[in-house]
């Protein structure tokens, strides 16, 4: 067993299962179980390596990695306080949130990652995003007039995964690609290809015109530019980069009807905020009213919340009482991860969530881990307008890429084994 789970083999298997997870995200509509297979494979590899070598490889980083397990404990513990094991909602949620238990343990038990292996995985993300973007763009070109018109009604071109999660993945790919290019650790041709991929994905993000995707990409990009200027003293590069981004962004605004129509739709949506019935037709307005309803529930149970099991039913009752003009089909759970947790778990549960999820960020700041800071910025901004961690793909986006960025890197002289160039 020790021979099979050698350090080199464990690293190779870790890369393989991570590729399965990333690829699985992009084919989730067709093979829903594939990301779960990747998670299970990564977990078994970590356990196998730990048992074979009788050691916990990342013991020194246990607090950073296992802090995420607090979130799984929050979901399971609060559910058991309000219902039994047989509750169907609890069972679904326990399975949905299982990555918060399995992935941190897997990363804790696996040996330190080779820098080249982590670069390969970021390149896989870029490649998958490019493939999915090419598919979506092809569909758009075949149905351009219809899709352009749909954008005036807050509908977007079809993507896999769904457009909100996909736009976050594109933001991650763009920023990860820029870090790889700026670090100059890729072979020259591969570096040029990565830069080309980043530019294409930057343009596609504007063609897709999803608000959360554009905001997260620009905000994380601004953080990267500040890092270049302030931390690395590369002010000329930072200013040149900012100018190029503004130039490309302005060109996209002039050239892409989807982006133009999305801006028109957003402006129209914002003008309806004072009209309750508009929540039946406009997404931004519907989100605002979901926040209002959630706050009413939070005031009723501020410390311990209602539990996730009761939240949807309680939201429906509160909607009916406060805003009878909103149809039940348009009742929304609070589209904000922090507000969602506050309503479901109360102030105590929200504190547990913040500590569990953001402890690794504190460690990343201390270690000056730029990639981790960028991934956190993208995910955290998505929390402001989505309950990102309440869907299968959202959990993976919000956890896996943060763990990958945070994963300890082996010394440069560590055994490499055969790795792709």
N, C-alpha and C positions, 0 to 999 in steps of 0.2 A: 504493500500500500504506500509505503514511504517513497518507493521508486516511482510509482504512478503519479503521486502528488508531490513530485519534486518542485523546487521553487520555480524552475523554468517552466515546467508543465503547468503549474498552477497559474502562472502569469499568462501563458498562452490561452488556457481555458477561460481565464477571466476576460481577456480581450474578446474571445469568441462569443461568450454569453452576453457581453455588453453590446456587441454588434447585433446579436439577435434581438436584444431589447430595443435598440435604436431603430432597426429595420421594422420590428413589430409595431412600433408607434405609427409608422407610415403605411402599414397594411392592416391596421386595426379594424377597418370596416369589412375586410374580407377574411382575415384570420385573427379573430379577436383574442385567441388564447396565446398567440405567439409572444407578446411581451411577458406574460406570466411564465411561459416556459423559460425564457431568458432569465427571469428573476430566480426561478427555482434552480436553474443550472448554476447560476452564480453563487447562490446560497450553499448548494451541495458542494461545490468546489471549495468554498471557504471552509466549511465544516470538515471536508475530507483532508484539506491541508493542515488544519489545526489538529485533528486527531492523529494524522500520520506523523507530525513533527512534535506533538504534545506541547504546543505553545500557542499563545495568542499573538499573532504577528504585530498587530498595531496596538498593543497594550498601552503604549505611551500616549496614544491619541484616543483612548476609550471614551473620555468625557465628550469630546467633540463629535464622535461618530454615534455614540449611543444616546446623545441628547434627543435625537429624532424619535427614539422609541417612546419618549414621553408622550408624543402625539398619539401613538397607537394606544397607549395606556389611557389617555384622556377619552378616546372614543369608546373603548371597551368598558372602562370603569363607569363612566356616566350612563352608558346604556344599561349596564347591569343594575344600577341604582334605580332605574325607571322601568325596567322590563326584565324578563328572564331570557335564558339562552334560546328559547324557542321563538322569540319574536322575529318575524320575517325581516323587518327593517334593520334590526340589529345584525342579523346574519349577513345581509347584503353589505352593510357598512363594514363589518369586521373583515370580510373578504376584500372589499374595495381598498381599505386602508392597510392591508397586509404588507405592502412594500415598505411602510414605515417601521416594520419589525424586521423583515427579512433582509432588505438592502443594507441598512446600517450594520447589522451583524456580519453580513457577507464582507463588506469593506473592512470591518474590524479584523476578521480572521484571515483575509487574503494577504499575501506578502506585499511589500511596497511596490508601487507601479514603476515601470521604466518610463522615462519621459517620452521615449519614442512611441510607446504603446498608447499613452494618453493622446499624443498628437494624432495617431492613426484614428482614434475614436472621434476626435473632433472633426477630422477630415471625412469620416463616414457620415457624420451629421450633416456636414456641408453637402456631400454628394447626394444624400437622401433628399435634402431640401431642394437641391437643383432638379432632381428627377421629378419630384412632386410638383415643383413650380412649372416645369416644362409641360407636364400633363395638364395642369390648370390653365396655363397660357394657351395651349392648343385648343382646349375647349372654348376658351374665351374668343379666340379668333374665329372659330366656327359659328359662334352665336353672339357676335359682338353687339349688334343693335339691341337684342333682347336684354342682354346682361347690362349694358349701359343704362337702359331704361329702368331695370330692376334696382340699380343703385340709388335711384331717386326715391325708392320705397324701402331703403335700408336692407335690401337683399344683396348678397354678394355671389360671386362665382363659386361653384362647388369645389371643394378641396377635400383631401384625405391626409391627415385627420381634419376635423371641422375647422372652419376658417379662423376662429379665435385662437384655438390651440396651435394651429399651423402658423399663424402670424407670430406667435411667441417663439416657436422653433426657428423661424426665419431670423428673428432678432438675435437669438442665441448663436445661430450659425454665422451671421454677419460679424458679430463681435468676437466670437471665437476665432474666426478666420483672420480678422485684423490683428489679433494678438499673436497668432502663429506667424503672420507675415512680418510684423514688427520685431518679433524676437529673433528673426533670421536663423531659425533652427531647421528650416526645411531645405531640401535640395533646391537649387536655383529654379529649375523648370517646374518643380512642384510648388514652389513659392509663387511663381508667376501664375500657375493654374489656380492656386488658392485665391490669389488676388482677383483674378478674373471671375471666379465663382462668387466672391464677396460682392463685386460690383453688380453682377447679374441679379443676385438676391436682393441687394439694396434697391435696384430698379423695380424688381417684382413686388417688393413690399409696398411700393407706391401704387402699382397696378392693382394689387389685391385690395388696397385701401381699407384695411381694418384699423379702426382707431387705436385699439390697444397695441397692435403690432407696431404701428408708426410711432406712437408715443414711447413705447419701451425701447425701440431701436434708437431713436434720437436721444433719449435721456441717458441710456447706457453709453451711447457714442460720446455724449458730452462728458460723461465721467471718464471715459478713456482719454479724451483729449486733455482734460484737466490733469489726469495722471501723467500723461506724457510731458506736459509743461511743468507741473509743480514737482512731481517726484523725480522725473528723469531729466529735467531741465532742457527738454527738446522743444522749446517754445516755437521755433520756426516750423518744425514738423507739425506741431499742434495747430498753429494758425493756418498753415497751408492745407491741412486736413479739413479744418472747419470751413475754409473757403470752397474747397472742392465739394464738400457735402452740401453746402448751400447752393452751389451751382447746379449739381445734379438734382437736388430736391426741387429747385425752381423749374428746371427743365421738365421734370415729371409732372409738376402742377400744370404746365402749359400743354403737355402732350397726351396725358392720360385722362380720357373722359370719365373713367371710373372714379378717379380721385376727385375730379371736379364735381361730379354728381354726389359723391359721398359728403363733400363739404356742404353742398346745397341741402342735402337731406338732414345733415346734423344741425344746420342753422334753423331749418324748418321745425325740426324736432324740439330744439331748445325753446322755440317761441311758443310751444304748447304746454309748458310746464304748469301754468295756472289753470289748465283745463283738465279736470279729472278724467273725463271720457277719452282724452287723447292717449291715456295709458293703454287703451285697447289697440292702438295702431302704431305708436311710436316707441322705440326701444329705450332711448334716453329718458323720456318721460316716465315710462314704466319702471325703470330702475330707481328713479327718484322717489316714486310712491312706495316702492318696496322698502326703501330705507326708512321712510316715515312710519310704515306699518311695523317694521322690525323694532324701531325705537320705542313704540308704544308697548310692545311685548317685553322689551328689556326693562322698562320702568316697573313692570309688574314683578319680575324676578331678577333683580340686577346682580346678585351674587352668584347664584348657582345655575341660572338659566332654565330653559324648558326641557333640555335634552334634544338631540338631533331626531330622536324617535318621534317626539311630539311637535317638532317645529313646523312642519308643513301643514298639519291640521290646524295648529294655532294661528298660523299666518292666514289661512283661509277664513277662519272665523273673524279675525281682526279686520281683514279686507272687507268682509261683508258688513261689519259694524261701522267702519270708518268711511269706506268708499263704495257704496252700493252701485255706483255708476260704472265700476270696473267689472268686467265679466269674469267669471271664474276661470275661463280658459286663459286669461291673461294675468292671473295671480302669479307673482314671482317670489321665490325665496330671495333674501337680500343679496344682491349682486356685489358683495364686498366680503372678502374672506374674514376680515377682522370683525365686521358687524355680524356676519353669519355665526362666528364662534361666540361672540358676546351674547347673542340671542340663544344659542343652543347650550352653551356651557357657563354663561355668566362671567363676571369679572375674574373669578378664581380660575375658571377654565381658560379664559383668554390669556391670563398671566402664564399658565402652564404652557400654552401653545407658543407664546412669544419666546419664553425661555428655551423650550425644546427646539424650536425651528431656527432661532437666531443666535444660539450659542456658537455655532460653527462660524457665523459671520464675524463674531467678536474675535475668534481665533484667526480667521482669515485676515482681518485688519492688522492684527499683531504681526502676522507673518508676511504682510504685504503681498497677499495672493491676489493678483489683479483679476485673473480668470474667475475666481470665486466671487469677488466683489461685483463683477459684471453680471454673472448668473443671478446673484441675489437681487441686484437692482431690477433686472427684467421680471423675475418672479414676483418681487414685492410690489412693483407697479401694477402688475396684473391683478394683485389682490385688491386693489382699490376699486376695480370695476367688475370683478368676477369672483365667484367662489371657486377658485382654481382647483383646490384640493378635494373637491367633492365629485370628481369624475375620474375614471380609470386613467385616461391619457393625461389629465391635469395632475394627478398624483405623480406620475412618472416625470412629467416636465418639471414639476415643482420640487422633486426630490432627487431623481437620478443624476441630472446634470450638475446639481450642486454637490452631490457626493463625489462625482467624477472630478470636479474642479478641486475639491478639498482633499482628495485621496493623497496620502503621503507618497513622495517620489523617492525611489531608491537612489543611492549614490551612483555617480557616473561609472564607477568601476564594477558595478554589480553584474552577475552573470546575465548575458543577454539572450542566448539561444537564437534561433533563426527568427528574424522579424522582417516585415515588409519594408522595402525602401520607399 
